[in-house]
Amino acid sequence: MIYALLKTVHVLSIIVWIGGMVFAHFFLRPAVAQLEPPARLRLMHDVLGRFFQAVLLASLLTLASGVWMLGRVAKQVVQSGGSFEMPLAWTVMAAMGVVMVAIFMHIRFALFKRLGEAVAASEWAAAGAALAQIRTWVSINLGLGVLVLLVTLMRWTT
């Protein structure tokens, strides 16, 4: 029961994270592109602030639930007399998940901070540069997230 609950939390957290990146990158960004820089940058700062709060929670829940589930499976295998060898897909998922969280932390605590400072100072060029860096790193994380899903769902075992 606990495993199923944690797996549900794990998957829902990933849906929030990847779904939010898709929404922001492919729908929100193009829609606000027609706004003047001050309005566009303030809006993006406000939206990203809310989204990043959710992703902070989602990323930590994803890591915690993933580690717990891996530990639970390993413990059960060892307790039944077996030797636990993590499948390649799980190894890829775990490693890329850690990389994604590290990238997100950079986005949230470095680049988003720069964006906020520039917006507060009405330095629109600096705010635009910070937002462009955020967009680049979000694109990378989105690509990694989709790759993790493909590896996991395709059940590659080699």
Steps between C-alpha positions, in 0.01 A plus 500: 500500500777747591691411182191570286442831678860609452497394136185711452668800666807439283302493174276795591804709592657421164176592321494839675866564419511389136148621424583842641813523288302409188232759584749778573723429202249425226188692605568778750826634352364540145178656630678770701759575230277776362504692829738787562813395693399647839160328497635176353790473742289583806240244395758230434669573833170464684395184316843337531513586869182303561606219269844470658343465846301205369804353324713534811249286686450264203874448447560424867202264512626329184845448649375388840239260364743362243771435757248339735359274227848392388600429859180307562551275196868445584413415860233250395735328254779473756263380774376225271857380451561660162754747375362835391623633168330819393367482143668730249179697444475570874865606510448738208179631656668563835813661357312725261250587773783624721640702209156649435462602864847659494410695186172609655678619815730712281199641317308570820772632728736673255327592174155574645664714768671701223169536322331622818773752576493635145119528495501676840759749368314543167814387316317344208804396297647312797159348576467386139847343511416316822171378355681378187739299718206357694334402172819325381538297821128420514530369141791279605307371802194437287710296257653303785156440653361367173808280459452360851138422418600325177768292672263408781190431295679314220650271767842482341690238691841475334 
